[in-house]
Amino acid sequence: MAGFISEVYNKIGFGVFNIFWYLIVVLPLILIKSILICYQLIAISLPQYLLFGIGLSEAFELSKFPTLFLRLLIISVAIYIVILAASLIRLHFWKGDNEPNPVSVALKYSVLATVWIIGIPLVLYVFNLLIGIMINLITGADKEALDYQIFINLYDPTRLKGISLKDWQYIYENNYFLKFEQYKQLEDGRAVELIFLGSLLSVSTLVPLVMGMLVVVQKVFQQFFLFIIAPFVAPTAMADDGKRLRQWGQMYFAKGFSILGFLVSIQVLGAFILQTFKWVNSPDLKDLHIMVRYLLILGVIVGGAVASTSISSEVAAFIGESASIKESISETKGMMAGAMALGGGVFAAAKGVGKLMKSGGGALAKVGAAVKGGKRGVQALNAKRDLKAKLKKGDIDKEEFKLAKQGLDAKVAERREGVLAAKKADREDLKNLKTQYKQGEISKEEYKEARKDLSLDTEQLTKKENALAKQEAKLLKKGNKEEAKAIAERRQKIGSLIDKKIERSSGDSLSLSKEQKSLLENAKRTTKKDATNQAIIDTWRTVKKGKDL
């Protein structure tokens, strides 16, 4: 009877063990193996299919370009003609030796643009092929899988009595299935220990790998987007001496090497873990306590997985790329907006053609700014890009870059808080104004006028203040003291509102402190304000026949 109860107890325990074993140990290990396969597929096969509609083994003549690419190619030809026509118009205003002939410059870069449009698909095909070959050479199939290394290091002969290393390898090869007879041989508490340690190692390794894979997908998307807009960028060479063409090339190839850096880091992680595990299991550490041993293994796997992302960050920082999900998403938005700005640059660069072309470029640039989150988003993104450019040129080292980036992030956060506080204060002012109107403290006309003033920015209010000051001076000159007094009171209210708005917006800058921002804003109105005030004083003195105020 006791044997029957023991058998039932073991079978129930075995069932519960299998549920947790497969859910929190085996499933993460399978996901790790799958993600490593996805890394290579996403990094090699996906770009080739997105760009050319073919697999790596298919011939280039079978390629099919995205429809949007072909449409933009047609648009680029139209832009090419417009810019060439603009160059002919500019020739009329050419000043001779003081500046290059606009037509010769346009013809020079038109050849480059034509070669670019024709050759870019072939160049990118060869580049992607080379990247694929490099990745295949680096990610050879002779290395042990990462999930195998994690699983095999869960084995400890002193803790898993009755199960040999060969049996443990057989369990891995047969879908991680532990037989009932093997389960029964485990000492009390060993099954729970196995699940706990297995889940700890597998899940903590899985998380950074998933995050890295998402970044790789972001990079591939950015590459695809750059490829789509390539025909649109090509004609800009005629307007800016090939500046945007070079910028496009740097962006595209940098992303390719960034993806390669991620895959290299995964292979380095595998080699690092393999060698470290050999050290942990060496005879020199045979007397190590089991918990210390598992802590070492945990530190090696988790630390290595996190460090693999750091390696990609090193490569990314060297070539001016971001290596985190948040930065990549922000960069994707910025890149799309930048493409809008590139389009705007095509038109705006053709100076002297007319307001229509200039306004077209400005409109596209505004759309780009809107995608990035408005004016503040543009400033923050440009500041980050400037830092990366300095790092890439070698003007600053990595430590200086990190410190500068931390300072910039803190400044962006501080500015965001300041802007939110200013908006909150403006809402409070509006609320108080409504209360005054409801309680009859001010008239309807005064309420409407004050509400309109609250909606204006400092520049608009300053213009209004100056206009009121001039009006006040004219009234004084005519001798209308009462009307001038009313205007003066109105002007003082406007001035107080400007002071308040300047104080609230003093934190809305990335390059200036609050004090510097306040001084700058006040300096913009000081000259006109002092001149106008002096005119009022002089008028009063004239009216009062030389008597001081």
C-alpha positions in Angstrom: 0.0 0.0 0.0 2.8 2.4 0.9 4.5 1.6 -2.4 1.4 2.4 -4.3 1.0 5.7 -2.5 4.6 6.5 -3.2 4.2 5.7 -6.9 1.1 7.9 -7.2 2.9 10.7 -5.4 5.9 10.4 -7.8 3.7 10.5 -10.8 1.8 13.6 -9.7 5.2 15.2 -8.9 6.5 14.1 -12.3 3.5 15.7 -14.0 3.9 19.0 -12.1 7.7 18.9 -12.8 7.1 18.5 -16.6 4.6 21.5 -16.7 7.1 23.9 -15.1 10.1 22.2 -16.9 8.8 22.8 -20.3 7.1 26.1 -19.6 9.9 28.1 -17.9 13.1 26.1 -18.8 12.6 24.3 -22.2 10.5 27.0 -23.9 13.1 29.8 -23.3 15.9 27.5 -24.5 13.9 26.8 -27.7 13.3 30.5 -28.1 17.0 31.2 -27.7 17.8 28.7 -30.5 15.0 30.1 -32.7 16.1 33.7 -32.1 19.7 32.9 -33.1 18.4 31.5 -36.4 16.1 34.5 -36.8 19.2 36.8 -36.4 20.8 35.4 -39.5 17.6 35.2 -41.5 16.7 38.8 -40.7 20.2 40.1 -41.2 21.0 38.3 -44.5 17.9 37.0 -46.3 15.3 39.7 -45.4 17.2 42.7 -46.8 17.9 40.8 -50.0 14.2 40.0 -50.5 13.0 43.4 -49.5 15.3 45.2 -51.9 15.4 42.9 -54.8 12.6 40.3 -54.3 15.1 37.4 -54.6 16.8 34.9 -52.3 20.5 34.7 -51.7 20.8 31.8 -54.1 18.8 33.4 -57.0 20.3 35.3 -59.9 20.3 39.1 -60.0 18.4 39.2 -63.3 15.4 37.7 -61.5 15.2 40.7 -59.2 12.0 42.8 -58.8 12.4 46.3 -57.5 9.7 47.7 -55.1 7.0 49.6 -56.8 7.7 52.7 -54.7 11.3 52.7 -55.7 10.3 52.7 -59.4 7.8 55.5 -58.8 10.3 57.7 -57.0 12.7 56.9 -59.9 10.2 58.6 -62.3 9.8 61.5 -59.9 13.6 61.9 -59.6 13.8 62.4 -63.4 11.2 65.2 -63.2 13.2 66.8 -60.3 16.3 66.4 -62.4 14.8 68.4 -65.2 13.5 71.1 -62.8 16.9 71.6 -61.2 18.6 71.7 -64.6 16.1 74.4 -65.7 16.7 76.2 -62.4 20.5 76.2 -63.1 19.8 77.7 -66.5 17.8 80.5 -64.9 20.6 81.0 -62.3 23.0 81.4 -65.2 21.3 84.7 -66.0 22.4 86.0 -62.5 25.9 84.5 -62.6 28.5 86.9 -61.4 31.4 85.3 -63.4 34.7 84.4 -61.7 33.4 85.0 -58.2 31.3 81.8 -58.2 31.3 78.5 -60.3 29.1 78.3 -63.4 25.8 76.9 -62.3 25.2 75.0 -65.6 28.7 73.4 -65.5 28.1 72.3 -61.9 24.7 70.9 -62.7 26.0 69.0 -65.8 28.9 67.6 -63.7 26.7 66.3 -61.0 23.9 65.2 -63.4 26.3 62.6 -64.7 27.0 61.5 -61.1 23.3 61.4 -60.4 22.6 59.3 -63.5 25.4 56.8 -62.7 24.0 56.7 -59.1 20.4 55.9 -60.2 21.6 53.2 -62.6 24.3 51.7 -60.4 22.8 51.9 -56.9 20.8 48.6 -57.2 23.9 46.7 -58.4 26.2 48.2 -55.7 23.7 47.4 -53.0 23.3 43.9 -54.3 27.1 43.3 -54.2 27.3 44.9 -50.7 24.5 42.7 -49.3 26.2 39.7 -50.9 29.5 40.5 -49.2 27.8 41.1 -45.9 26.1 37.7 -46.2 29.5 36.0 -47.0 31.1 37.7 -44.0 28.3 36.6 -41.7 28.4 33.0 -43.0 32.2 32.9 -42.5 31.8 34.3 -38.9 28.8 32.2 -38.0 30.3 28.8 -38.9 28.2 25.7 -38.1 31.1 24.0 -36.2 30.3 25.8 -32.9 28.1 24.5 -30.2 24.7 26.1 -29.9 24.2 28.6 -27.1 21.1 26.7 -25.9 23.1 23.5 -25.7 25.8 25.2 -23.7 23.3 26.5 -21.2 21.5 23.2 -20.9 24.7 21.1 -20.6 25.9 23.3 -17.7 22.8 22.6 -15.7 24.3 19.1 -15.3 26.1 18.3 -12.0 26.9 14.7 -11.3 26.9 15.3 -7.5 23.4 16.8 -7.7 21.8 14.6 -10.4 22.7 11.2 -9.1 21.6 8.4 -11.4 21.9 10.5 -14.6 25.2 10.4 -16.5 26.5 13.2 -18.8 25.7 11.0 -21.7 22.1 10.6 -20.5 21.9 14.4 -20.1 23.1 14.9 -23.7 20.5 12.4 -24.8 17.8 14.3 -23.0 18.8 17.5 -24.9 18.8 15.6 -28.3 15.3 14.1 -27.5 13.4 17.4 -26.9 14.6 17.8 -23.4 12.4 14.9 -22.2 13.3 13.5 -18.8 12.1 9.9 -18.3 10.0 9.0 -15.2 12.7 6.5 -14.1 15.3 9.3 -14.2 13.0 11.6 -12.3 12.5 9.1 -9.5 16.3 8.8 -9.0 16.5 12.5 -8.2 17.0 13.4 -4.5 14.3 15.4 -2.8 14.4 19.0 -3.8 16.6 18.5 -6.8 13.8 18.8 -9.3 12.8 22.1 -7.9 16.4 23.3 -7.9 16.8 22.2 -11.5 13.7 24.1 -12.6 14.8 27.2 -10.7 18.3 27.3 -12.0 17.3 26.4 -15.5 14.7 29.1 -15.8 17.1 31.6 -14.3 19.8 30.9 -16.8 17.5 30.6 -19.9 15.2 33.5 -19.3 17.9 35.9 -18.3 19.8 35.0 -21.5 16.7 35.2 -23.7 15.7 38.8 -22.8 18.8 40.7 -24.1 18.8 38.5 -27.2 15.2 39.5 -28.0 16.0 43.2 -27.4 19.0 42.9 -29.8 16.8 41.2 -32.5 14.3 44.0 -32.3 17.2 46.5 -33.0 18.3 44.4 -36.0 14.8 44.6 -37.4 14.8 48.3 -36.9 18.1 48.6 -38.8 16.8 46.4 -41.7 13.7 48.7 -41.9 15.9 51.8 -42.0 18.0 50.2 -44.8 14.9 49.4 -46.8 13.6 53.0 -46.3 16.9 54.5 -47.5 16.8 52.2 -50.5 13.3 53.4 -51.4 14.3 57.1 -51.3 17.6 56.6 -53.2 16.2 57.8 -56.5 14.8 60.9 -54.7 18.2 61.7 -53.2 20.2 61.3 -56.4 19.0 64.6 -58.1 20.1 66.6 -55.0 23.7 66.2 -56.1 23.1 68.9 -58.7 22.0 71.3 -56.1 24.4 70.7 -53.2 27.6 69.3 -54.9 26.9 65.7 -53.9 26.6 66.4 -50.1 23.4 64.5 -49.6 24.6 61.6 -51.8 27.6 61.1 -49.5 25.4 61.4 -46.5 23.0 58.7 -47.9 25.9 56.4 -48.6 27.3 56.8 -45.1 23.9 56.1 -43.5 23.2 53.0 -45.5 26.5 51.3 -45.2 26.8 52.2 -41.5 23.6 50.3 -40.8 24.9 47.3 -42.7 28.0 47.1 -40.6 26.0 47.7 -37.5 23.9 44.6 -38.3 27.1 42.7 -38.9 28.3 43.9 -35.5 25.3 42.4 -33.8 25.8 39.0 -35.4 29.5 39.1 -34.5 28.7 39.9 -30.9 26.4 36.8 -30.7 29.3 34.6 -32.0 31.7 36.2 -29.5 29.1 35.5 -26.8 29.1 31.8 -27.7 32.9 31.5 -27.7 33.1 33.5 -24.4 30.5 31.3 -22.6 32.1 28.0 -23.9 35.6 29.0 -22.7 34.3 30.3 -19.3 32.3 27.2 -18.7 35.4 25.1 -19.2 37.1 27.2 -16.6 34.2 26.9 -14.1 34.2 23.1 -14.6 38.0 22.8 -14.4 39.7 20.7 -11.7 41.0 23.9 -10.1 37.4 24.8 -9.1 36.2 21.2 -8.3 35.9 22.0 -4.6 33.7 25.1 -5.2 30.4 25.2 -3.4 27.5 24.4 -5.7 25.7 27.7 -5.1 28.9 29.6 -5.9 29.3 27.6 -9.1 25.8 28.4 -10.2 26.3 32.1 -9.4 29.4 32.0 -11.5 27.5 30.4 -14.4 24.6 32.9 -14.0 27.0 35.8 -14.0 28.9 34.6 -17.1 25.7 33.9 -19.1 23.7 37.0 -18.2 26.8 39.3 -18.2 27.9 37.9 -21.5 24.5 38.3 -23.1 24.3 42.0 -21.9 27.9 42.5 -23.0 27.2 41.2 -26.5 24.8 44.1 -26.9 27.6 46.4 -25.6 29.9 45.0 -28.3 27.4 46.0 -30.9 27.2 49.4 -29.2 30.9 49.8 -29.6 30.7 49.0 -33.3 27.6 51.2 -33.7 29.2 54.1 -31.8 32.4 53.8 -34.0 30.3 54.2 -37.2 27.8 56.7 -35.7 24.9 54.3 -35.3 22.5 53.7 -32.3 22.3 50.3 -30.7 19.3 50.5 -28.4 15.6 50.0 -29.2 14.6 53.5 -28.0 17.3 55.2 -30.0 16.6 53.1 -33.1 12.9 54.0 -33.0 13.8 57.7 -32.5 16.3 57.4 -35.3 13.8 55.8 -37.6 11.4 58.7 -37.1 14.2 61.2 -37.6 15.4 59.5 -40.7 11.9 59.5 -42.3 11.7 63.2 -41.4 15.2 63.7 -42.8 14.0 62.2 -46.0 11.3 64.9 -46.1 14.0 67.5 -45.5 16.1 66.0 -48.3 13.2 66.5 -50.6 12.9 70.0 -49.4 16.5 70.6 -50.0 16.2 69.6 -53.7 14.0 72.6 -54.3 15.3 75.1 -51.7 18.9 74.7 -53.0 18.0 76.1 -56.4 18.3 79.7 -55.3 16.8 82.4 -57.4 14.2 80.2 -59.1 11.3 81.7 -57.2 9.2 81.6 -54.0 7.2 78.5 -55.2 10.3 76.2 -55.1 11.4 77.6 -51.8 8.0 77.3 -50.1 7.8 73.7 -51.5 11.1 72.8 -49.7 10.0 74.6 -46.5 6.7 72.7 -46.5 8.4 69.3 -46.7 10.9 70.3 -44.0 8.0 71.3 -41.8 6.4 67.8 -42.4 9.7 66.3 -41.4 9.8 68.3 -38.2 6.3 67.2 -37.4 7.2 63.6 -37.7 10.1 64.1 -35.3 7.9 65.7 -32.7 8.0 69.4 -33.5 10.7 72.0 -33.1 12.0 70.7 -29.8 12.3 67.2 -31.3 14.3 68.5 -34.2 16.7 70.3 -31.9 17.2 67.3 -29.7 17.8 65.0 -32.7 20.2 67.4 -34.3 22.1 67.7 -31.0 22.5 63.9 -30.8 23.6 63.7 -34.4 26.2 66.4 -33.8 27.6 64.4 -30.9 27.7 61.2 -33.0 29.4 63.2 -35.8 32.1 64.5 -33.4 32.7 60.9 -32.1 33.0 59.6 -35.7 35.4 62.4 -36.7 37.5 61.7 -33.6 36.9 65.2 -32.1 35.8 63.5 -28.8 36.5 60.0 -27.4 33.9 57.5 -26.3 33.9 58.6 -22.6 33.4 62.2 -23.6 30.6 61.1 -25.9 28.9 59.2 -23.1 29.2 62.2 -20.7 28.0 64.6 -23.3 25.1 62.4 -24.2 24.1 62.0 -20.5 24.2 65.7 -20.1 22.1 66.2 -23.3 19.6 63.6 -22.1 19.4 65.4 -18.7 18.9 68.7 -20.5 16.2 67.3 -22.7 14.4 65.9 -19.7 14.8 69.2 -17.8 13.5 71.2 -20.8 10.5 68.8 -21.1 9.6 69.4 -17.4 10.0 73.1 -17.8 7.8 73.2 -20.9 5.1 71.1 -19.0 5.3 73.4 -16.0 5.0 76.5 -18.2 1.9 75.0 -19.9 0.4 74.2 -16.5 1.0 77.8 -15.4 -0.6 79.2 -18.5 -3.6 77.0 -17.9 -3.8 78.3 -14.3 -3.7 81.9 -15.6 -6.5 81.2 -18.0 -8.5 79.5 -15.2 -8.0 82.6 -13.0 -9.0 84.9 -15.8 -12.3 82.9 -16.3 -12.9 83.1 -12.6 -12.5 86.9 -12.6 -14.9 87.2 -15.5 -17.5 85.0 -13.9 -17.3 87.0 -10.6 -17.7 90.3 -12.5 -14.3 91.6 -11.7 -13.6 92.3 -15.4 -15.8 93.1 -18.4 -16.4 90.8 -21.4 -14.2 93.0 -23.6 -11.4 92.9 -21.1 -11.8 89.1 -20.7 -11.5 88.6 -24.5 -8.6 90.9 -24.8 -6.7 89.3 -21.9 -7.4 85.8 -23.2 -6.1 86.7 -26.6 -2.9 88.1 -25.0 -2.4 84.8 -23.1 -2.4 82.9 -26.4 0.4 85.0 -27.9 4.1 84.2 -27.6 6.8 86.6 -26.4 7.7 87.9 -29.9 4.1 88.7 -30.7 3.6 90.3 -27.3 6.7 92.4 -27.7 5.5 93.7 -31.0 2.2 94.6 -29.4 4.0 96.3 -26.5 6.1 98.4 -28.9 3.0 99.3 -30.9 1.2 100.5 -27.7 4.3 102.5 -26.7 4.3 104.3 -30.0 0.6 104.9 -29.7 1.1 106.3 -26.2 3.8 108.6 -27.4 1.6 110.0 -30.2 -1.3 110.6 -27.8 1.0 112.4 -25.4 2.3 114.5 -28.2 -1.3 115.5 -29.1 -2.0 116.2 -25.4 -4.5 113.4 -24.9 -3.2 112.5 -21.4 -6.2 110.4 -20.3 -6.1 108.2 -23.3 -2.3 107.9 -23.0 -2.7 106.9 -19.4 -5.1 104.1 -20.4 -2.7 102.9 -23.1 0.2 103.0 -20.6 -1.7 100.8 -18.2 -2.4 98.4 -21.0 1.3 98.5 -22.1 2.4 97.7 -18.5 0.1 94.7 -18.4 1.5 93.4 -21.6 5.1 94.0 -20.3 4.3 92.1 -17.1 2.9 89.2 -19.2 6.0 89.2 -21.3 8.2 89.0 -18.2 6.1 86.1 -16.9 6.3 84.2 -20.2 10.1 84.8 -20.5 10.6 83.4 -16.9 8.4 80.4 -17.7 10.1 79.6 -21.0 13.7 80.1 -19.7 14.2 76.4 -19.5 13.2 75.8 -23.1 16.7 75.6 -24.5 19.3 72.8 -24.9 22.3 75.1 -25.3 21.6 77.9 -22.8 21.0 77.9 -19.0 17.8 79.4 -17.6 19.6 82.7 -16.7 21.2 82.9 -20.2 17.9 82.2 -21.9 16.2 84.9 -19.8 18.9 87.5 -20.6 18.8 86.6 -24.3 15.0 87.0 -24.5 15.0 90.3 -22.6 17.9 91.5 -24.7 15.7 91.1 -27.8 13.2 93.6 -26.5 15.5 95.9 -24.5 16.8 98.1 -27.3 13.4 98.8 -28.8 11.8 99.0 -25.4 14.4 101.5 -24.1 14.2 103.6 -27.2 10.4 103.7 -27.1 10.4 104.5 -23.3 12.9 107.3 -24.0 10.6 108.7 -26.7 7.7 108.6 -24.2 9.8 110.4 -21.6 10.9 113.0 -24.1 7.3 113.6 -25.1 6.2 113.9 -21.5 8.9 116.5 -20.9 7.8 118.4 -24.0 4.2 118.4 -22.8 5.3 119.4 -19.3 7.5 122.1 -20.7 10.7 120.6 -19.5 9.6 119.4 -16.1 10.9 115.9 -15.1 8.5 113.1 -14.5 
